[in-house]
Amino acid sequence: SSPDGKLFEQMLSTAMMAQPYREPTVGWGSDIDNLRAADAEAFFAKYYVPSNITIAIVGDVQPARMKALAAEYFGRLPKHPSPAPIVTVEPKQEGPRRVEVASPAQPVELLAYHRPDQQSPDDPVFDVIADILSGGRTSIIYKDIVRDKRLSLDAGATATMPGGKYPNLFFFYLVPSQGHTAEENEKELDTVIDNFKGTLVDDVTLARTKTKTRAGLIRQLDSNSGLAQLLASFQANYGDWRKLFTSIDDIDKVTAADVQRVAREYLTPDNRTIALTYKAAEGGAK
């Protein structure tokens, strides 16, 4: 994998101690080297079963005809128990964690904070926080760290990483510009986050963020393929395709007080894992 990919893998495996999210999507190198056809067949037999399939059909179709086709092509599949649900609970992080990876490539720093899963009432609040902090060139992080102080070539945040079905991570990334260090960027990001937690977001910013978030979701609904993909995704993840439409209302209900409360609760040093690259010849990440 790429240097950035390796860093991301190290960050996940450091931040997550128990949950499956700590494992790379395709497995570790040794997993791949030792994978056999029988292993792939066993995986397929366990997960690719009728009770674990979600199908969305969108367009000018006849429902009765679609049901008949589904029965014709999928009805022949033998019944099989659904895969057992993941029950492992990630233990609470009791202090900051840090991992450094030697790399000759462009320095990169990743910062991750534990957050609850997508079923949490605070899930839309994290989306709003991410957009306010890093949603484009009007965002706080871009204006401060990239545009004005030029500490980073790129910087931003993602509300859900690597997936939302289970408790996951609120994620920041920093790409230090030439002549500036990861340490400088990290310090400035801490200042940005502290200021954000200390001040209620203004009504104009909150309204603009909600509009952008709603528009982003609605734009994905403007094609049959986009609608089908979202319907299937929401049904598989939430167990109800209707959540796709109620999620817009959930965003609208987010208040400035919600934003401050969630930021103060989760964006804390003890809840953070940092992963960064350094050049081996320098003997440290500076």
N, C-alpha and C positions, 0 to 999 in steps of 0.2 A: 504494500500500500504506500501512498504518498507520505511525505513527512507530516503533513497536516493530519492525514488519516491515522497515522501511528500515534500522534499526540492526542487525537480525539479518543482513540482506543484506551490510551493510558489514563486519560481523564475519567472516562466512564468506569474503568475498573478500579480507580482510586476512590471515586465518589460513591459508587454503589458497592456495598459489601455483600449483599445477599440476593438481590433481585436479578432476574434474567437480563435486564437491560445492561448489566455490566459486561455481557459477552458481545463480541463483534457480531454483526449480522450474519456473516458467512463463517463465523468461527475463527479460532486462532489458527496460526499456520500449521501447527501439529495436528489439529483436527482435520484440516483439509488434506494434509499429506497422508493421513491414515484412514480417510473415508473410503469405504468399500460399497459396492453396489447393494449389498444386503442392508447396509445402514440407510441408504437412500430409500430403499423399498420399505423398510420398517417405518421411517419417518412419513412417507407417503401414506402408508396404510393407517397410521395413527391420526393424521391431521386432515387428509383429503377424503373426508367422509361426508355423506349427505347432510347430517345434522350440523356440519360446520361450514356449509356453503351458503353464501348470500348472493342472490342474483337480482340485478335491477335492470328493467327493460323500459326504455323511454322512447317515445315517438308516436307516430300515427299508426298504432297497432290495435288489433282486436284482442282484448283480454282473454276471451275464451280460446282463441287460437294459440296464444302464448302459453296458456296453461296446458293445452294439449301437447304442444311441442316440448314443454318442460317435462311433462310426464313421459313422453316418448323417449327423450334422450337421457334424462336423469332418473326416471323411475326404475330403470334396470339396475341401478347401483344398489348393492346389498346394504342393508342397515348395519350400522356399526356404532358403538357407544361414542359419545362426544369426548374429545380430549379432556383430561382432568384440568380444572382451573388452577391457576397459579395461586398458592396460598401464602407463600413466603412474604413476610413483612420486613421491609428495610428498617433496621434499627435506627433510632435517632442519632444523628451525628453530634458528637459531644465536643467537637473542637475543629479548628481549621485543618485542612489536609493540603498537601502540596507535592507535586511530582514534576521532575525536570527530565527532559529528553534531549540528548545530544543530537544536533542536526546542523549540517552546513548550510541549510536553506534559510530563507527569510525568517527572522524571529517572529514567533506567534505566541500569544498568551490566551488561554481559555480559562474562564471563571464560571463555576456552576454552583447554584444554590438548590437544595432540595425543595420540592414543592409537591402538593397533593395531586391525585389523578384527575382526569377530566370530568369525573362525576362530582367533584367538589363544587359547592356553591361559589367558591372563589375562582373557579376556572376562567370565567370571562374577565375577571379583574386582572389576572396575569396577562391576558391578551392586550388589555388596555395599557397596562404598565409598559409592556414591550414596545407598543407603538409610540407612546409618548417619549420613551427614552431613545428609540432608534428607528422610528418609522420615516425614513427618508431624510432629505436635506433640511427639513424644518425641525428635526428631532433634537433633543437636548444633547445626546452624545455626539452626534455628527457636528453640530455647531461648536461645541466646546472643544472636543478632543481632536477632531479632524480639521475643521475649517479654521477656527480661531487660533488655537495653540499649536496646531500642526504636529502633535505628538504621534499621531497614528496616520498611516495611509488609509486604513479602514478600521471601523469599529462598529459594534452593534450588539443587539440582544435578540434572543429568541425565547418565546414564552414556554414552549414545550419541547423537550429534548431528552431522549431520542424518540419517544412516543408517549401518548397520553393515557393509554388504557390502565397503566399502573402508575403509582407515584414516580415522578420523574424529576427533571432538572430545569430550572430557569437559567438560561445560558448567555454569557457575554463572550465576545471575542475582541481582541486587540491586535493590530498589526503595526508595531512600532515603525515610525518613519526613520530615515537615515539620520544618525546623530542623536537619536533618542532611544532610551532603554525601556525594557518591559517594566522595570521598577518605576520609572517616571509615569508610564501609562497607567499602571495599577494604582498608583497614588492618586492620580487625577480622577480615575474612575471612582475610587472610594469617595473622593470629595463630591463628585456628581451625585452619587447614590445618597450620601449623607444629606446633601442639600435637598434632594428629591424627597427624602423621608421627612425632612423638617418643615416642608412647605406644602400646603394644600394646593393641588393643581387647580389652575383657574378655569372658569366655566367655558371660555372660548376654546382653550386647548382640549378640554375634555369633550366638548361637543364635536370639534373637528376630528378627534381621534375616533369617536363612535361612528361618525359619518364614513371615514375611511375604512374602518373595519367592516361595517355593513356593506359598503360598496364592493369591497374585495370579495366578500362572500357571494353577493348577488351577481357579480361579473362571472363567477364560476358556474352560474345557473343559466347562462345565455346560450348554451348549446346542449344538445341531447346527450353528448358524451360526458360533458361536465356534470350535468344533473344526475346522470346514471351513476357516475363515479362517486358523487357525494352521497346520494341516497344509499348506495351499497356500503359506503364507508361508515355512515352514521348508524345504519342498521347493525352492522357487524360490531361496531365499537360501543354503541350505547344501548343496543337492543331495541331501538325504536327510530325509524327513519324520520319521524316527526320532529325529533330533536334538531334536525337541520334547520327548521323554520323557527322553532322556539328559541334557538340560540341567538337569533337576531334580537329578540326581546330581552334576553339575558344581558346582552351587551348594553342595551339602552338603560337598564336598571342600575348600572354601575355608577356609584357616586364618588366624589372627590375624597370623602372620608373612607370609602372602601379602598381606594387606591393607596392612601397613606397607611391604613391599617395593615394591609397585606404586605406592602413594602417593608414596613417596620418589623413585621413578624418573621418574614422569610429572608430578606436580604441582609443577613447578619454575618459577621466574621466567623462565628462558630458553626454556621450552616454552610460554609463555603469550601469548595475544592478548587485549587488552582493547578493548571498544567501549563508548562511553558517550555520552549525550546532554548537551547544555548549552544554556542559553538564550542566544541570539545577543547579546542586549543586555548580558549579563554579560561577554562577551569570553573566556569560558573555562569549562571544566567543573569547577566547585568545589562 
